[in-house]
Amino acid sequence: MQIRRLREERGYSLEELAERSGLSFRGLIYIEHGRRNPGVLTVLSIASGLNVAPARLFEDVFQVPDETETGP
């Protein structure tokens, strides 16, 4: 997930994102470091706190390969 990259692009600390999203600081740390998988409502809360569409959090997970990279 792209939480850390998006958070840092906006200049938010973990504490600020926790406050903006209504989640706990520790919970965000676990999610950001891949120790916990967030549920749908948590993803929506994080996206809201970052002011992005929820799909933006998964850009690295669901990348569609470029046709030029597939080779023969």
N, CA, C and O of each residue as an XYZ file, in Angstrom:
288
protein
N       0.839     -1.191      0.000
C       0.000      0.000      0.000
C       0.875      1.243      0.000
O       2.043      1.208      0.389
N       0.289      2.321     -0.439
C       1.022      3.566     -0.637
C       0.816      4.582      0.493
O       0.969      5.783      0.269
N       0.481      4.135      1.670
C       0.153      5.069      2.747
C       1.336      5.965      3.076
O       1.199      7.187      3.111
N       2.490      5.369      3.314
C       3.643      6.173      3.724
C       4.028      7.198      2.659
O       4.271      8.362      2.976
N       4.084      6.769      1.399
C       4.458      7.696      0.325
C       3.481      8.863      0.240
O       3.893     10.019      0.152
N       2.194      8.559      0.267
C       1.182      9.614      0.184
C       1.222     10.520      1.416
O       1.063     11.736      1.306
N       1.432      9.923      2.574
C       1.514     10.710      3.824
C       2.694     11.664      3.762
O       2.561     12.843      4.088
N       3.847     11.159      3.345
C       5.047     11.995      3.276
C       4.935     13.073      2.201
O       5.435     14.182      2.392
N       4.287     12.768      1.068
C       4.063     13.769      0.022
C       3.273     14.954      0.545
O       3.477     16.090      0.117
N       2.369     14.677      1.476
C       1.535     15.737      2.038
C       2.175     16.401      3.254
O       1.653     17.387      3.773
N       3.289     15.866      3.700
C       3.979     16.440      4.850
C       3.322     16.103      6.173
O       3.516     16.813      7.159
N       2.537     15.017      6.209
C       1.851     14.617      7.430
C       2.734     13.682      8.251
O       3.408     12.811      7.701
N       2.726     13.864      9.549
C       3.343     12.896     10.448
C       2.335     11.769     10.672
O       1.162     11.893     10.320
N       2.802     10.680     11.256
C       1.868      9.599     11.601
C       0.809     10.104     12.572
O      -0.361      9.736     12.470
N       1.220     10.941     13.507
C       0.275     11.490     14.477
C      -0.808     12.315     13.790
O      -1.987     12.219     14.131
N      -0.391     13.133     12.808
C      -1.364     13.966     12.108
C      -2.324     13.121     11.284
O      -3.525     13.386     11.269
N      -1.804     12.100     10.596
C      -2.686     11.239      9.815
C      -3.642     10.475     10.730
O      -4.810     10.288     10.389
N      -3.154     10.037     11.881
C      -4.030      9.350     12.832
C      -5.187     10.261     13.234
O      -6.341      9.834     13.280
N      -4.869     11.502     13.519
C      -5.913     12.457     13.916
C      -6.877     12.732     12.764
O      -8.092     12.753     12.961
N      -6.343     12.941     11.571
C      -7.184     13.248     10.414
C      -8.077     12.077     10.021
O      -9.189     12.282      9.534
N      -7.597     10.849     10.229
C      -8.355      9.670      9.814
C      -9.192      9.065     10.937
O     -10.029      8.198     10.685
N      -8.973      9.512     12.174
C      -9.732      8.975     13.298
C      -9.247      7.605     13.741
O      -9.981      6.861     14.392
N      -8.018      7.274     13.392
C      -7.442      5.978     13.760
C      -6.375      6.179     14.826
O      -5.943      7.301     15.090
N      -5.958      5.075     15.430
C      -4.914      5.172     16.442
C      -3.542      5.271     15.776
O      -3.320      4.727     14.695
N      -2.644      5.966     16.434
C      -1.270      6.100     15.969
C      -0.632      4.726     15.796
O      -0.040      4.439     14.755
N      -0.750      3.883     16.808
C      -0.135      2.556     16.766
C      -0.734      1.701     15.643
O      -0.013      0.982     14.952
N      -2.033      1.786     15.471
C      -2.680      1.043     14.395
C      -2.148      1.443     13.026
O      -1.916      0.593     12.167
N      -1.956      2.752     12.829
C      -1.407      3.222     11.561
C       0.019      2.724     11.343
O       0.391      2.364     10.226
N       0.808      2.704     12.399
C       2.180      2.195     12.280
C       2.149      0.745     11.796
O       2.875      0.381     10.871
N       1.314     -0.073     12.417
C       1.226     -1.483     12.032
C       0.787     -1.640     10.578
O       1.321     -2.480      9.854
N      -0.172     -0.844     10.157
C      -0.657     -0.922      8.778
C       0.420     -0.437      7.811
O       0.682     -1.078      6.794
N       1.038      0.690      8.132
C       2.046      1.264      7.244
C       3.247      0.337      7.079
O       3.849      0.285      6.006
N       3.594     -0.384      8.123
C       4.745     -1.293      8.067
C       4.372     -2.706      7.634
O       5.224     -3.595      7.621
N       3.101     -2.921      7.279
C       2.671     -4.208      6.760
C       2.461     -5.288      7.809
O       2.397     -6.472      7.476
N       2.354     -4.896      9.064
C       2.127     -5.879     10.129
C       0.657     -6.205     10.309
O       0.312     -7.228     10.899
N      -0.207     -5.343      9.805
C      -1.658     -5.551      9.864
C      -2.262     -5.208      8.524
O      -1.805     -4.296      7.833
N      -3.287     -5.941      8.165
C      -4.043     -5.629      6.961
C      -5.306     -4.889      7.363
O      -6.093     -5.400      8.160
N      -5.513     -3.693      6.827
C      -6.695     -2.929      7.205
C      -7.959     -3.465      6.566
O      -7.929     -4.013      5.464
N      -9.066     -3.302      7.264
C     -10.366     -3.632      6.705
C     -10.840     -2.505      5.804
O     -10.185     -1.469      5.685
N     -11.967     -2.717      5.181
C     -12.507     -1.747      4.222
C     -12.760     -0.392      4.882
O     -12.396      0.644      4.328
N     -13.374     -0.395      6.050
C     -13.666      0.878      6.714
C     -12.392      1.615      7.097
O     -12.343      2.844      7.037
N     -11.366      0.878      7.488
C     -10.089      1.499      7.826
C      -9.436      2.097      6.590
O      -8.887      3.197      6.655
N      -9.485      1.394      5.471
C      -8.951      1.925      4.215
C      -9.669      3.214      3.849
O      -9.035      4.187      3.439
N     -10.984      3.226      3.994
C     -11.752      4.435      3.690
C     -11.362      5.587      4.615
O     -11.283      6.735      4.177
N     -11.120      5.287      5.886
C     -10.710      6.319      6.844
C      -9.334      6.880      6.499
O      -9.120      8.091      6.561
N      -8.414      6.009      6.139
C      -7.065      6.459      5.773
C      -7.124      7.307      4.504
O      -6.499      8.365      4.437
N      -7.865      6.854      3.508
C      -8.003      7.615      2.266
C      -8.609      8.989      2.541
O      -8.176      9.988      1.968
N      -9.595      9.035      3.406
C     -10.212     10.308      3.766
C      -9.198     11.220      4.466
O      -9.130     12.416      4.183
N      -8.420     10.646      5.375
C      -7.404     11.427      6.079
C      -6.332     11.972      5.152
O      -5.766     13.035      5.407
N      -6.052     11.246      4.077
C      -5.063     11.680      3.091
C      -5.691     12.501      1.968
O      -4.990     13.061      1.125
N      -7.020     12.566      1.968
C      -7.779     13.289      0.941
C      -7.490     12.731     -0.454
O      -7.223     13.477     -1.396
N      -7.549     11.401     -0.563
C      -7.354     10.727     -1.849
C      -8.457      9.697     -2.036
O      -9.141      9.320     -1.084
N      -8.619      9.254     -3.257
C      -9.534      8.143     -3.534
C      -8.925      6.868     -2.951
O      -7.710      6.685     -3.025
N      -9.732      5.993     -2.379
C      -9.196      4.761     -1.796
C      -8.314      3.955     -2.749
O      -7.357      3.322     -2.305
N      -8.615      3.967     -4.035
C      -7.818      3.207     -5.010
C      -6.366      3.668     -5.042
O      -5.477      2.876     -5.353
N      -6.111      4.936     -4.725
C      -4.731      5.449     -4.726
C      -3.851      4.720     -3.720
O      -2.636      4.646     -3.903
N      -4.445      4.184     -2.666
C      -3.660      3.477     -1.657
C      -3.112      2.164     -2.191
O      -2.163      1.616     -1.631
N      -3.697      1.654     -3.265
C      -3.334      0.347     -3.799
C      -2.628      0.415     -5.152
O      -2.513     -0.604     -5.832
N      -2.162      1.568     -5.546
C      -1.564      1.706     -6.871
C      -0.413      0.734     -7.101
O      -0.282      0.211     -8.208
N       0.410      0.475     -6.120
C       1.539     -0.436     -6.310
C       1.100     -1.897     -6.335
O       1.799     -2.741     -6.895
N      -0.038     -2.202     -5.741
C      -0.517     -3.576     -5.654
C      -1.173     -4.024     -6.955
O      -1.017     -5.174     -7.366
N      -1.905     -3.124     -7.604
C      -2.689     -3.476     -8.777
C      -2.154     -2.852    -10.056
O      -2.934     -2.419    -10.903
N      -0.852     -2.801    -10.205
C      -0.285     -2.238    -11.425
C      -0.529     -3.180    -12.592
O      -0.313     -4.388    -12.496
N      -0.980     -2.608    -13.682
C      -1.208     -3.380    -14.897
C       0.083     -3.316    -15.702
O       0.592     -2.225    -15.961
N       0.627     -4.474    -16.105
C       1.875     -4.451    -16.865
C       1.715     -3.748    -18.187
O       0.689     -3.879    -18.854
N       2.726     -3.006    -18.561
C       2.760     -2.324    -19.840
C       2.971     -3.388    -20.922
O       3.786     -4.294    -20.751
N       2.241     -3.277    -22.026
C       2.363     -4.274    -23.086
C       3.768     -4.343    -23.663
O       4.175     -5.397    -24.152
N       4.514     -3.255    -23.619
C       5.866     -3.255    -24.168
C       6.824     -4.027    -23.270
O       7.908     -4.395    -23.722
N       6.467     -4.282    -22.028
C       7.332     -4.988    -21.095
C       7.141     -6.503    -21.127
O       7.937     -7.228    -20.531
N       6.115     -6.995    -21.803
C       5.825     -8.413    -21.785
C       6.757     -9.231    -22.663
O       6.959    -10.419    -22.410
N       7.316     -8.625    -23.673
C       8.273     -9.326    -24.535
C       7.595    -10.337    -25.436
O       6.367    -10.422    -25.479
N       8.411    -11.112    -26.165
C       7.841    -12.081    -27.131
C       7.247    -13.284    -26.476
O       6.737    -14.171    -27.160
